[in-house]
Amino acid sequence: MKMDKLKKIFVLLGSLDRRAIFLIVGLSVLVPLLKPEWMILPIEPDANTQKVFNEIDRLQPGSKVLLSFEYGPSTMPEIHPMAIALLRHMFTNKLKVYGFALWPDGNFMSTDAFSQVANELNMIYDTDYVNLGYKPGGEAVIKGIASDIWSMYTVDLMGIHIKDLKMMEKISNILDFDFVISLSAGDPGSKQWVQYATDPKKIPFTTGCTSIQVTDIIAYVENEQILGILAGMPGAAEYEKLVKDKLEGMGVEASQWEATSMLPAQTLAHIVIVIFIILGNISYFISRKKTKGNL
């Protein structure tokens, strides 16, 4: 009898109305965002995240870093926190940052990221960073940056001629950068930077990407063509922790860490979805067994 009751419970849970499931999943996202203190996750950076942090941390003050924005609003929750944390790290280490965009939406993402962190840390345009913005062409733009930036860009994102930018005086191609970072949600993105620029020119390179891209990128990481990887929101939260610990050690205050605050919601939602998948399968097999028994 107890087994029969248990089976009925599984069948009932596995056959819940989809509206109830949507409501439960929605609450699993909403509650951790509204009450973050109810679900605090321990964040321990993995080896790939630590590798990215170490590579940037060892760059000398004044080193030139190319930061490419290849994502838009749809992937902003995963990748934008990486951009903020990377800029905090690089500006704190007094690195010179050069913004580019291979996607049209990259202009909006880069403008927001530079604006937020520059205001926060009192960085100055054309002293600490420049933003050359989007140029159509995808792979052709990467090849152009690799050989001759001046043939690809005449003005920056704000319309200032690059010959009038102090930070562009000694920049002619990718060989003049000490490090390259791609924040990528697809193509053109990380793979194209490896294929057409950083690997042929032997420039140190790393990337931050969406979780779904990791399987495509990880082979380059294992081959050391990409130095570490920030993988989706977990990677962003791990990098935030490393940067936060560094800044706190230096007595520098920073505003909210977005990936760290959003990760519990994503984690709980994934757990709830997996539970419903398991219940649905159990319910299906129980119902199927009953149907066969009645035949």
N, C-alpha and C positions, 0 to 999 in steps of 0.2 A: 504493500500500500504506500509506503513512504517513497519508494522508487517511482510509482505512478504519479504521485503528487509532484515529485521533483521534475518529472518529464513534462507535466502540464505547465509548470512554472517556466521551464525552458522554452516550450512551444509558445507560451503567451508572450514572453520577453522577445523571442525571435520574430514574432509577427506583429510587433508594435506598429501603429500607424506611422507613416513616414513623417507626418507633421510633428508627432511627438518626438521622433528622433531628431528632426531639425531643431526643435526647441531645446532639447537637452544639449546638443552640440553647440548651439548658440550660447547657452548659459555657461558651458564649459570654457568658452572664449571670453565671455563678458565678465564673469565673476573674478577671475585672476587679474583682469585689467582694472576693475573697480576696487578690488580689495587685494592688492599685491602681497600684503603682509600675511594673507591666508595660505599662500603657496610660495615659499622661498626655496629655489633650487640651488644646490651647490654647483658652482661652475669651476671646472678644472680644465684648463687649456690642454688640447692634445698636441702631439709632436709637430703637426703641420702648422698649427696656429702659432706655436712657440717659435717655429722656424721663421715665419714671416716677421714676427716681432724682433727676433734677434738680428735678422738681416738688415732691417731698417735702423735698429738701435746702434749697429756698428758703423753706420755711415758717419763720416766726419762733418762737423758744422760747416755749412756752405756748400755741401754736396747738392747736386742738381737731380731732382726726381721728376720724371714724367708720369703724370697721373691721368689715365684715360677713363672717361665715363661712357660706359656702353650699356646703360639700362634706363628704364623709364618708370612711370608711376606704378605700373602693375607689379614690378619687382622691387619697388622702393623699400617695403618693410624688411626685406632680407639684406639688401645691398647698401642702402643709404647709411645705416648705422656704421657699416665698415668705413665708408668715406669719412664720416665725422671722426671716428676713432683714429683713423690713419692720419688725418690732417692734424688732430690734436698732438699725436705722437711726433709727426714730422716738424711741426712748427715749434714744439717744445724743444726739439733737438736742433733747432735753427737750420733746418734744411730749406733749400729753395725749391718751391713746387711749381711745376708747369702743367696747367690743366689743358686737356684736349678732349674731344668728344667724337666718337665714331657713329653715334646715334643722334638724331635730331633732339630727342628728349633729354639727351645728355647735357644740353645747354642749361635746362631748368634744374637738373640735379646738381650740376657743378656750381651754378650760381648760388643755390640754396646752401650747399655744403661750405663753400668758401666764405659766404656771407656770415653764416652762423659762427664758424670757428674763428674767423678773422676778427669779428667783433668781440668774441669771448676772450681772445688772447692778444688783442691789440696788434694784429698783423697789418702790414701796409702793402697796398698794391704796388707792384713793380719794384718792391724792395724785398718782400718775402714770398710773393707769389704773382703769377700772371695766369690769365685764362684765355687761351686762343680759341676755344669753342669748337663748334661743329663744322666739319667740312664733308660734303657728300663724296662718296667714292669707295668707302669700305676698305678693301684690300689695297686699292691704289693709293689711298691716303697713308696707310701704314708704310708702303713702299716709298712714298714721297718723303715722309718723315725720316725714314731710314737713310735716304740719300741727300735730300735738300729741302729743309723745312721752308726756306724762303720762296721756293717755287710753288709751294702749296698754300702758304699763308701770307697775306699782305697786311691784314689788320687783325686785332684781337677781337674778343667778343663784344667789347664796348666801342669798337670802331677806331681805336687808336692804331696808327700805323706801327708795325712791329719794329721798324727802324728807329722809332722814337722811344722804345722800351729799353731801359737800362739792362734788364735781365736777359734781353735777347742779343746783346752785343757779341757774345762769344758762343752763340748757339747757331750751328749750321745744319747739323743732322743728329741722328740718334747717338753717334759716338761721343757727343758732347754731354750726354747724360750719364750719371753714375748709377742710376737705377730706374727701372720702369715698372709701373703697377697698372694692371688692368682690372677695372671693376665691371664685370661682364655678366650679362643675362642671356647671351646667345651669340649669333654671328652677325656682323664681324665682331670679334672679341679676342679672348685669350689665345685660342689656337692660332689665329692669324698673326698675332704679335710674335708668337714663337716661330712660326713658319717663315715670315717675311722680314723680320727685324731683329729681335733679341737673340735668337739662336745663331743666325748667320753672322751677326756683328759681335757676338759674345758679350752682350750686355746683361747684367744681373736682372732677373725678372721674376715677379710674383703676381698673384691674382686673388681676387675675391669674387665668388660667383654664387649663383643660386644652388640649392641643394641638389636639384635635378641634374645639374651640369657636372657634378663631381665625377661621375663615372666616365665622362668623356675627357676630363682634364687630368685625372689622377695618374694616367700613364706618363704624362709629361713631368709630373711631380716626381714619380719614382725614377725617372731617367735624369732628374736634376736639371731639366731644361726650364722648369718652373720651380722656384725656391719656396716650397711650402704653399699652402692654400688656405684661404678663409672660406669655409664651406657653409653657405647659407646662414640662417639666423643663429644656429649654435656657434658657428665660427665667429660671427660678429660679436656675440656675447662673450666668447672666450677672449677675443682680442680687446674688447672693452675692459675686461677685468685686468688684463696685463697693463693696459695704458692707465687705467684708473689707479692701480697700485703704484705705478711709476710717478704719476702726477701727485698723488697724496704724499709720497716720499719726498717730493720736491716742494710741498706746501702749496701746490697749485689747485685751485678749485675749478670744477667743471660742472656743467648743467646735467640734466638727466641723461642716463645711458639707456638709449631706446631699446636696443636688442635685449639687454638684461631684463628690462621691465616687460617685454613682450614674449620672451621665451617661455615662461610658465603657461601662458594662455595657449601657445602653439603646442606645447608638450601635453597639456591636459586634453586638448581637443583631439590630438592623435591617439591618446590612450582610450578616450571614449569611443572613437571611431573603430579602433581595433576590437574593443569589447563587443560592440554591436555586430561586427563581422563574425566574431567567434560565436555569439549567441545565435545569429542568423543561420550559421552552418549547423550548429547543434540542433536547432529547431527543424531544419530541413531534413537531417538524417533521421531524427525521431519520427517525423511525420511520414517520411518515405517508408520507414520500417513498419509503421502502423498500416499504411496502405497495402504493402506487400502481404502483411499478416491477414488482412481482410479478404484478399483475393482467393 
